[in-house]
């Protein structure tokens, strides 16, 4: 089990749809996927994030892991992995003004948060580590995480979906930090957590 570097937003792997994970004839996952998921859990724990998609560690496969509170400020946490997720959401309701609950960050845009409106409810279906079917759903922060991580697997970062003026602010930050250049990364545990500065 190892901490893997987290790719920063200019990396091409973050902007391509990830490939479906193929199971073996017996329904089991390849050993390489088991090793990847173990590393992703370790990387997520070191980063103190709530979710991590395989493309964020440079692997273009449809996998994400999570260790996410049910909602902001609640002690109940959900932890798991979803392979080949398919997302369903409730209708997105636009609000007149952004609230603190709309703030979102991303380990691939380290240290910054911007408001983005998401659906209040989300459900993901896919497979688990044993190759069995899995279904998870939630509201609040958990629903936000499900949408955020599934978008990563479609090659979309949350900063790609921001409204103005936040879209322009995010692009300026990305440009100022040189994050629009391929090959940039940070390694949790080796680099101070950018969200705790």
Secondary structure, DSSP 8 states (H G I E B T S, - for coil): -----EE-TT-GGGGS--B-----TTS---HHHHHHHHHHHHHHHHHT-SEEEGGGGT--BSEEEEEEESSTT-S-EEEEEEEEEEEEE------SS--GGGEEEETTEEEEEEE----SEEEEEEE-TTS-EEEEEEEHHHHHHHHHHHHHHTT--GGGG--TTHHHHHHHHHHHTTTTSTT-EE-BTTB--GGG-
